[in-house]
Structure formats: structure tokens, C-alpha cells
């Protein structure tokens, strides 16, 4: 998969890198009709840019990570599907109301092995963003996912999910058609599905809308993904009554892969190429491929009963509390 | 544990207020606060002035207009369960501040304040008992404890309630009154949605009924997990029930919301719930439903 053809978009905190890269582009342009050899200067600046990227990405704040997770050039589910799978057969519709394009799914082969793939899908340009509803599913999206999970179970196929959503869509129709029930039903079914489920948070893991396809035997998370009970902005506007406190909210909510791994809420952090997955889609896909191979291999020998029992125990283990003697 | 009378006035939690439409806020705030503490209560719906004791005896349902005022978890269970043979489940489980969460205030301070106001240690109370001599386990959310939000303790108490059902072949009843997942526990609270819902798979496997009763309000992460998965889903009249809060929806779609949107009556019309039941009828209704599902003789026979 080629890197995005679009010109790189730099985030606010990447401005020093952007300036260097602009300078490099300028020199490259000049180099073509220049008598002097400036390739040495270019290579020097490139090294500097790399070092700078390494430095900046070495100490990203949680809020900056949230920006990377939402980067407009970040690989989306279908980018990974194209890079990691063959024979992808997209399947559509919930058989009750509609086909929700903010969740994609279908049959595919992973290293030749048939699997079911399900993921949130965001759009790149305005038209596609609208079509994908910014990756915010309505109930029919979750019900399509549910139908595909049951289909996978029927034919004994492992389920691989890719999580990347700001959240379930807060709309009138979504409520009328039972957004809550659709999400809740998925949680129930994923808890008892008799095939392996491997979930990967590839970008934004936005609350219940993310969890509705993120209950599994193993939960992987990309290095600059986020996973949160509420968006930092939402949390800030409720608790601080000021959306501009989002950076503080991001900090205290504990939304980064490293923090969640530390809390034992994700199993593996998948590293991203220098400067984030959007800088090098192919390298990001390669890392994820390796992690998914390992995950599937570790689940391959488990029978359905053991699988469901271990998943159940895992779910029951979530939560931190203490027990006290009662008076 | 007896509840002090004063705390029934119910301090509304400010961030939760923001989730609620203006009409509810008025009912919770202004109308209640005008009333001198204790003796008299004014019905926020019909303005009738009532003896507080009469209101309590009527499970906080206005005797004049049948408006269902919010009721605390313990008062609800007290009104719901037979007086004999009750005991509490999961009270030993209490919260910790894993994330060292701090916004304008610390999570630990909010917990302390909620405990002082409600005399509860978290937002769910679970009891084993009987209704019209039909044994069951019932859980009730305490809305006045941080907006009835679900964190690790709510999840664990819920699961322990389910375990008691599995151990003794009992049905499980849950009354929800909540704004959703508890932000102060981050992803830990998000995952309580998965934990509580997973526990229901075991009840289902054993053919033990789960009756979900949606009280005002039932929103967010609780609504989007176990609350709408009851074998039978009941709701109290006019209860606000939904995934996203009305304000969030209004800001997203930039439209005025339809009349009665996200109310119990609206959900019934949309096919989302089975039945709307007056709080004073819940004992009879649930005893009947449970005995029908479990192929037991009718209650009281």
C-alpha cells in the first residue's frame, strides 16, 4: 500500500517538523536546476527532521496522542483490510432496516485462513465522510456487525474487529431505532460467541460505540490509538464546564495505549512507524499483521467452551475496588 | 441501614444536570428547593402540596397526579420487597480511585460527598428477598450517588447479585436510574458495560429470568449495556430513557427534538420496551411475570 498521495498534514505540535520538511522540499526543487550539489544539505536536514520527529513523538501528551489518533491521513479499517487480507468479500446490511456504511464487514482470508472482518470506517474526503457518517454508527451498523458475528460463529471463522470511531451516532433516528439495545445486544453476543475474537483499536476508541465491537479474547491497541469512556472534549465540558480543558481531561482519563496496557485493559500495544501510522501505511500494516498472526495463533488451539469460559473470566476481572469488613 | 430524612431532598449532580432537558432540571432544582425540608413536598408536575410522609408512603408517586418522583435505591427496594428475609449483597465492595482522577475536584472528594449525602458507599444497592413470597434478587441504582453512574463497584455488585441468582436459581430484577458510565474511572467503567452484560449470559444459559425496570433517567452506558436486554423490559411512566442525552442530540442534529422524545411512552410506541408500569404496581406485575416465566404457580396461591 502506498503512502497517501495527499500532501502531508501536520498537527499543531508538529510545526517544527513541518517547517523542516518544507525547507527540504524547497531545496529539492532548487536542486534540479542548480549547479551546486546540495544533496548533502538535504540529507542533513532529513536526518534532523527524523531526530526531531523522534523527539516530539517520544514525549507526546495524551491530548496530542488523541490528535494523532484522529489524524486525517491515518489508515482506516479498509486500508488495513486491503493491506492484510485477500479475497475480501464485503457483506452489507442488517436485514431489518439499512446498510450502515460507518461499519464495514465481510469475509476475507488472513494468510490464507478464512476469517470475518468487521470495523468502523471513516471517510477521507467530505463526500465520503458524510457517507461514512464520520465513523459514527447507527443501530443498523451494530446490527450488521452482530449478523456477521453470528455468521462467523456458524461457520467457525475467527472474528477480527477494527475499532475507530468517535462514538455511536447521537441522532434522533438512531435513538428511535434502539441505539442502546443494539450496542447492549452486541456486548451480550460477543461475550458468548463460540469463535475467537481479536479486537484492535486502530484509531479512536470512542466509548460505547467502540466497545460494541471491542469485546474479545484479545484486545490489541495501536501505539497512538485512544480508548476512552468519553471524549476528552465531552469530559471537559461536563466536569470543567469548559471544552478547552480537553488536554487536562485527556491526561486524567487515561486514554493512551501505554496507560491502558499498564492498567491491564489492553493486551498488547502495536508499535507504529516513526511519526505515526499516517506517515507510513505499509509499515503500520506490517506491524499489525505480525501482532494479529500472534494473536490468532495463541487462540487457535482453544475449543469453543474454553474460549468462551476464558473470555468470561476475563470480562469478570474488569474493575478495581476494595473489599471491606462490614460493621 | 436507615436513610436520613434530610438526604431525600436529593442534591442533583451538576454534570448530570447537563444531560437532562430543561424541564427535568426545573423539577429537580427549583421546585424541590422551595419546599421547606422534611414536612411538606410540592409535586413538580401538578404543584399539589403534599405531606412528605404521604409521598413516602406512596413510593414517591404523587397521590394527586401519579407523577413518579425519583426515589432512592433503598427506599425503592424497601417498597418493592416483602419485609421478611431480606439481606444485602455486595455491600462489602467499595470504590477506589485507580486513576487518581481529578477535574475541578478529586474523585475521592466526590465519593466522600456522595456518601455523606446518600449514606451509600456507591450507586447500586443489591438485595436478596422476595416479592409476594416469590424469592428473587433485586438491584437498584441510587441516582443521588454521582448521578447513579456505573463504575467498578456498581459492576461488581451487579455481578454478585447475578451470582446469588445462579447459586439459588432465582430471577434477577434491576431498577436503573443513571446517567451512564462513571467518567472518573475511565475505561474501567466503560468495561463495566461488558462485564455486567456478560453476566447476563449466565442467567440466560440457566433460564433464569432477568427483568429490567427503567426508571427516570436511564441513559448512556447503562442504557447501552444490560438495561434494554431484560427478558422483559418495563419502564416507569415518563422516564427518560436513551443512549445519548437530549442536549447532545440537539447540538448534533441541530433540530428541535420531537415532543416526548426518549420518554417511556415514546419507547413503547417505537417497540423498545414491553410495558409501562406504575411504581405502585411493580410488585404485582413482577411477581406475575416471574412466576409465568418460571412456570410456577401464581403468586399468593
Interface residues (C-beta under 8 A of the other chain):
Chain A: X168 X169 X170 X171 X172 X174 X175 X176 X177 X178 X179 X180 X181 X183 X184 X185 X187 X188 X190 X191 X192 X207 X208 X211 X212 X215 X227 X228 X229 X230 X235 X238 X239 X240 X245 X248 X249 X252 X253 X254 X255 X260 X263 X265 X312 X315 X316 X318 X319 X320 X321 X322 X323 X324 X325 X326
Chain B: X15 X18 X19 X91 X92 X93 X94 X95 X96 X98 X99 X100 X101 X102 X103 X104 X151 X152 X153 X155 X156 X159 X181 X182 X183 X185 X186 X187 X188 X189 X190 X191 X192 X193 X194 X195 X197 X198 X199 X200 X201 X202 X220 X221 X223 X224 X225 X226 X227 X228 X229 X241 X242 X243 X244 X245 X248 X249 X252 X253 X255 X257 X258 X261 X262 X270 X271 X272
